[in-house]
Amino acid sequence: MRRKDTMTDRQRLKELGQQLRVDAVRAADAAGSGHPTSSMSAADLMAVLASGHLRYDFDAPEHAGNDHLIFSKGHASPLLYSLYKACGVISDAELLRYRRLGSPLEGHPTPRLPWVDVATGSLGQGLPIGAGVALAGTSLDRLPYRVWVLCGDSELAEGSVWESFEYAGQARLANLTAILDINRLGQRGPTRHGWDLDAYRRRVEAFGWHTVEIDGHDVEQIDAAYREAAETTDRPTAIIARTVKGAGVSAVADQEGAHGKPVPDAEEAISELGGTRDMRIEVAAPTSGGVRQRPGGAAVDLPTFDVGEEAATRDAFGQAVTAAGTARDDVVVLDGEVADSTRAKFFAAEHPERFFEFYIAEQQMIAAAVGLQVRGWTPYAATFAAFLTRAYDFIRMAAVSRADINLVGSHAGVSIGEDGPSQMGLEDMAALRAVHNSVVLHPCDANSSARLTAGMAEHDGVSYLRTMRGKTPVLYGPDEGFEIGGSKVLRSSGADEVTVVGAGATVHEALAAADKLAGEGVAVRVIDAYSVKPVDAPTLRAAAEETGRIVTVEDHWPEGGLGDAVLDVFADTRSRPRTMKLAVSHMPASAAPDEQRREAGIDAGAIEAAVRGILRQEETPAAAGA
C-alpha cells in the first residue's frame, strides 16, 4: 500500500481500515441504499487480511493457487467493493455506480465479478460453501490455498452454519478460517449473544475448531490471529472478533435502527473518518498451482440393460455415475447418509477418494457441491427427493452463483410404497423447475437413466435427476440416445385420438392403458416426457395438432410438475388442445406401490377412465344417445 513513507505498519493498516469505511459510506450514499454500518465493523479485519495474509492474483482469478475470500455476510458488499478498489481492480467511478443498473457491483456479491466465487446474501451459506472449497483443497486439489470466510453474528443463528462447523471440524479442514464479525447488532436489534465472545467460543470449540478471541479493531491482534490460523495445521480456525457496527462514525456506531441504510450525513461521516484516501494494497501472489482445466466430452462406458428386464432407475444412476467417475477424474459424489438407497454406494466402492459423506446434513451437502464446483470439480449430490427440500435455499442460491451442480433425488412419488408420505418426493419437480435455468429429468427405465446421468456432467447450471425406488421394465435399447429437452414417442398412429404424456412410473401405466384401450378401438399416443424441463415442446405441439387431446399423468402433486410443464407449452397459442391432468391429489398413506398409484388416481385404470372421459366430453347429445 502507498500513503506516507514515514508511516508504521500499524498506522498504514489503521489508515487502510478507515479508507475502507469511507468508501463503504460513499458507495452506499451514491446508491441511496446498502449496508455501510455492517461493512464498517469488519473494515479492519479485511484491511489486515488483504495486506498481509491473502494470496491472490487478480489478473488470473482462475489460478488454482489463489486463496478464496467468501463474504458470507454478503450485505457487507460495500466493504468488499471498497477492498477491490484498494487492490486496484475497480475504479472509484465504478465504486460509485454501486447498485446501479448495469453495474456488476450488485447489492450482494455475485460471480458477475470474476473475483467472486459464489453469490452470497442469503445468510448462513458462505461458511458451508467455504467448507466445500476447503475440502477440495485438502482432499482433491492438494494445494496450499486457504479459504477465508467473513461471517456476521446474526447468521450464526442459522442451523446451516452449525452443520458447517461440525462438518469442517470433523473433516479437520485446517485450510479454512472463519472470521466472525461479532458487532452485537442485527437488523432489528441485538443478536442472540451480543458481545459474549465466550458463548461463541464454547459452541465453536465443541465442534473441534481452534478459536482465537480478539478486538476486531486492533490491527496487531488481527494480524497475530491470522498468523495463528495459518500455523494451526490440525483443524480449522475461527477468529472471534469483537467489533462495533458503524465503527468510526458516532451517529451510527453501535446504534440500533441504522442497519441497511446509508449513514444520515455522508459528508460529516467521511470527515469524522479522516477524509477520503487512495491507498493501494499489493496483495501477495499465490505460491503454487496453475489453472485447472475442467475435462469434458470423455467417453463413458455406461452400464447397459436388456429390453424387457426389470431394473430400477436408481440402480442405473449408481452404476452410470460410477462409470462416469472412471472416465472422468473430475466427477465427485456427495451423500446425505442414504448411499445404500440412492445407489451412490457403487461410486463409493469404486472411487472412495472422490466420495464424500455429509450424513443427515443436506444443506451442507449442497453447499459443499457448490464449493467443489468452484474448484472445477463436477459434483453429483444424492439423497431422497423429499429431503432436497430441506436444502432448497442452497439450490436456489446455487443458480444465482451460476453453479454447475448435479442433484439426484431417489424415492420419488407415491410409487415408493409402504414407507409413507414423509419419504415421498411429491414437490420436487415443482421446486426444481422453479430454479433459474435448471434441468429436470425423470427417466422411466434403466438405460435412459444411465444415459441422462452421464449427460448431466456436460450440462451447465443446476441439473436434477429424479429416480425411482422400484424396478420397472426396460423399454429402450442400450444404444438409444437421450438428449436434455427431448422425449420419446412410444405409441403412435394416424388414428390416435388422445395423447397421454407421462414420466417415470406413469409411462408404464400409460402403456398398459393404451394397450387396453386399443382393444376397445381407441388409439392412444403415448409420450415419455423424460425431460420435464426443458420439455419437448415441438413433439407436444405435434401431438396436440394431430390428436387434439392431451392427458398428463404424474407421480407428483398437481401443482408445478409434469402437467404444468406440458400446459405451459400451449400458454401462448390460440389453438389449444383439450387437456386433462392426472396427479396425486390427496395425502397418501402406507400401501404397496401399485395400491398407491391406484389410490392416487395415476394408474392404468385411471388413465383409461380419463381417456374415455375426455372423449365423452365431446360427444353431442345425439351421439351420446345413439
Secondary structure, 3 states (H helix, E strand, C coil): CCCCCCCCHHHHHHHHHHHHHHHHHHHHHHHCCCCHHHHHHCHHHHHHHHHHCCECCCCCCCECCCCEEEECCHHHHHHHHHHHHHCCCCCHHHHCCCCCCCCCCCCCCCCCCCCCCCCCCCCCCHHHHHHHHHHHHHHHHCCCCCEEEEEECHHHHCHHHHHHHHHHHHHCCCCEEEEEEECCECCCCECCCCCCHHHHHHHHHHCCCEEEEEECCCHHHHHHHHHHHHHCCCCCEEEEEECCCCCCCCCCCCCCCCCCCCCCCHHHHHHHCCCCCCCCCCCECCCCCCECCCCCCCCCCCCCCCCCCEEEHHHHHHHHHHHHHHHCCCEEEEECCCHHHHCCHHHHHHCHHHEEECCCCHHHHHHHHHHHHHCCCEEEEEEEHHHHHHHHHHHHHHHHCCCCEEEEEECECHHHCCCCHHHCECCHHHHHHCCCCCEEECCCCHHHHHHHHHHHCCCCCEEEEECCCCEEECCCCCCCCCCCCCCEEEECCCCCCEEEEECCHHHHHHHHHHHHHHCCCCCEEEEECCEEECCCHHHHHHHHHHHCEEEEECCCCCCCCHHHHHHHHCCCCCCCCEEEEECCCCCCCCCCHHHHHHHHCCCHHHHHHHHHHHHHCCCCHHHHHC
